[in-house]
């Protein structure tokens, strides 16, 4: 294998490009997890966001409207998720699976009805997302090559890591979110409405998943492919779990998974079997989850020894 081709100068750029959808969706999952909701529906929310971005962008030739449409579509699915799970008291996991299946069905149906193609839609003309081009930035070591030429959604995702940390640990609503996640009965006794707080976190995750979908479909190809999320919502869920449902931890885990995906793509030009190469991101995800579980078990044993 030609490792120079695998580890060339564009690697950092591509890692951040592939990390961004995982990071955005993972941040949404981290916020819901802080409120004790495992949001399995991130995959479906990302998918409808990706479709809405391409469809509206092609129809209006406006990048802004395309991104707003992605956020609106994803938030609508988040609203459905929140209503069914929180208001109707359905199981979070079952509702999340239903959201994912509904997203797959709706996008295929709309592909067929609007574009007479159940596989993909690639518009001839499409508006470009705003790109980061700032001469002084390109000269900054490490950060410059990663950000130069990226979409503004990439920069927004990095800023949202900081915003998410501030929200959870420096604001009153963050205290409410964590209180509801740790003990909803005690939070209710303190005058906090657990359902309202949880609903808010689900809607936030919908907005972030919509941005992730827009980045996925608009950053490079400007097209929608059937089931183009391809498990990224679940990898994002693994990232926030591995990152202990914190914004910074989710960023680190997302970078690891983004790097694995990037290296997997580069390795496809080598002599390794393509089936093995395509497995790399998922093997890394499983390995990360195994490490996380081992870490939890170790902490549990230490706690038992201390209490015993």
N, C-alpha and C positions, 0 to 999 in steps of 0.2 A: 504493500500500500504506500502511496505517495503522501506521507504525512505533511509535507510542505503545502500540498494542495488543501489538506484538511485544516491546517492551522495558519492560514494566510491573514493578511491585514484586515480583510473584511469580516473576520469572524465576530469581533465584538459588535459590529453593526447588526449582523444577522441575529446574534444571540438576543440583543435587546428588541429587535423586531419581533422575534418569535416569543419573547417573554411577555410582551405587553398585553396581549389578550388574556394570557393566563393570570397575569398580575391583576388586571382590572376585575376579572370575574372572581379571582381569589380574594381580593379585598372585600367584594360584596359578600362572599361566603364567610369571611372572617367576622364581619359585622353581625351577620345573622347568627353565627356560631356563638358570639359573645352574648347573644340573647337566647341561647340554647335552642337554636333552630339549625339543623343540618340541611342546608338548601340543595337538595339533589336536582332541583329544576334549573340550575345554572346553564346546563348544556342546551336546553330548549330555549331559554331566554336569549342566549348568545346567537342561536340559530335564526330565530325570527328577527333579531336585530340586524344580522348580516344580510338577510333577504330584504328587509325594509330599506336598508341603506342603498343597496344596488338598485332596487326597483324605483325608489323615489329619486335617487340621484340621476338615473337615466331619464326619468320623465321630466324633471325640472332643470337639469344641468346646474344644480346648486349643491355644492359640497356641504354647506351649512344645513340645508333642508334634509339632505341625506343622513347626516349624523343625528339631527333632531328626530327624524323618522325612526331611526334605529333605536334611539332611547325611548321613544313613545311606544313602539311595538313591544320592546322588551319589558317596559314598565307595565304595560297592559297585561302581559302574561304573569308578571310578578303580582299584580293586583288580583288576578284570578287565583294564583297560588295562595296568597295571603287570605283571601276571602274564604276559600274552601277549607284551608287548614286551620285558620284561627277563628273564623266566625261559625263555620259548620262543624268544626272540631274533627276534621278528618286527619288521618295519620300523615305526618310530614313526608315520610318516605314515599308512601303510595301516591300522594298528590304530586310530588316531584317527578316520579316516573310518568305519571299521567301528563304532566306539562311537557316533558321531553317527547313523548309519543305524539301529543297534539301538535307540537311544533314541527315535527317531521312530516306529519300528515298535511298540515296547513301549507307548509312551504312547497311540498310536491304538488298539491292541488292548485296553488296559485301559479306555480311554474307552468303547469299544463293549461290552465285557463287563460292566463295573461300572455304567455310566450310560446305556447304549443310545444313545450319541451319539458319532459319530466326529469331531465338530467342536469341541465345547467342553463344559465342565462348570461351572455356576454355582450353587453351593449356596444354598438360601434362608437358612440361618443359618450364620454363620461367625465364629470368634473373631478379635478385633482384635489386631494386633501392638501392643506397648507403644509409646507415643508420648512424645516429649520435650516436656514442658511445664514450664518453669522460668522464672518471671517475670524474674529478673535476666538470664537468657540472652537474652531477647527484646530487651533494651536494648543489647546488644553490637553495635556497628556491623559490618555485613557478615556476621559469623558468626551473629549472632542470627537474622536473617531466613532464613538458610540452614538452620539446625538446628531452629528452633521448629516443633513439630508433626511432625517426621520420625520414622521408626521407630527403634528402638534399633539395628537392623541398620546403619543409616546411621552412627550414632556408632561402632559397633563397627568398621565398615570403615575409618574415619579412624584409629582407634586401632591397627588392624592394619597400617597403613602404618608407624607408628612401630615396632610389634612386629616387622614384617618386616625393617626396617632393622637393628634390634638383632640379630635372629636371624642375618642374613647377614654382618654386619660386626663384631659384638661377642661372638659366642659360638663355642665350639669346633665345634659342628655346622655353623655357617655357614662356617667355614674348610674343613671337610670337603666341604661342598656345592660351594664354589667350586673347591676343589682337584680334585674329581672332574670338574667341568665343564671345567677348563682342561687337565688331563692325567690321565686315569684310570689309566694305567700307573704314573706316578710316585706317584699317591695309593695305589695298591695296594701298591707297594713300601714305602710309609711305614706300611703296616698298616691302611689304610682300605679297607673293602669297598665298591667302587663300586656294585654292584648294590643293596646294602642302602640306601645313601645315596640313590640315584636312586629306589628304591621309596618311601622316606620322602617325598621331594619330590612324587611323584605322589599319594600319599595326602593330603598337605597341600593340594594343588591340588583334590582331590576335596571336601574339607571346605569350602574357600572357594567352590567352584563351587556347592555345595549351599546355602550362605548366599545366594549371588547368585540362585539359583533361587527361594528363599523370598521374598526381597525383591521379585523380579519379579512373582510371582503374588499376594503378600499385601499389598503396600504400598498399593495403590490399589483394585484391582478385586475382590480375593478370588475369583478364578476362574482356570480353566485353559483356554487356547485351543490348539488343535492347532498345533504348531510355533511356540509363542509367543516363543521366544528370537529367532527371525527374524534370525539372523546375529550376534547380540550376542556369542556366544562367539568368533567370528572377529574382531569389532571389538576385543574385549578382548585377543585375541592381538596385534592390530596395536598396541594401546596399550602393551602391555608391550615389544613390539619397538621402538616409537618411543621409549619411555622407557628404552631400553638395559638392559632387564631389572632395573631397580632399583625399589624401592618408591616412592620419591619421584617418579622419572621416570614411572612408571606412573600415579601419581595425577594428575600434570599432563596427561599425554596423555588420560587418561580424562575429565578435566574438559573438555578441548577437544572430545572426541567427544560428551560429554553435552550440552555447550552447542550443538553443531551439531544434535543430535537435537531439543533443545528449540526452537531457532529454526525448525527445519523444521516442527514442529507448529504454531507460532504463524503461520508464513507461509501455512499452508493456508487461512486466512481471507482472504487477499489475492487479488490478481488473477492471480498467476502460475499456470501450468499445474500441477495436482496431481502429475503424473508427475515434473516437475522438482523440486518441493518434496520429494517422498519420496526423491529421489536425494541430497539434500544431505548426510546423515550419511555415506553411502558415498563421495561425492566428497571429502569432508574426509578420510576414512580413506585413500583412495588418494593424496591430496595429501600427507598426513603420511608415508606410506610412501615416496613419491617423494623427499621432503626427506631422509628418513633414508638412503636409498640414495645420494643425492648427497653427503651428509655423509660416509658411509663411503668413497665413491670419492675424495673430497678428502683424507681422512686417509691413504688408501692411497697416493695420489700423493705426499703429503708424506713418508711413510715411505720410499718408493722413492727420492725425491730425496736424503733424508738418508743412506740406506744406499749410494746410488750414488755 
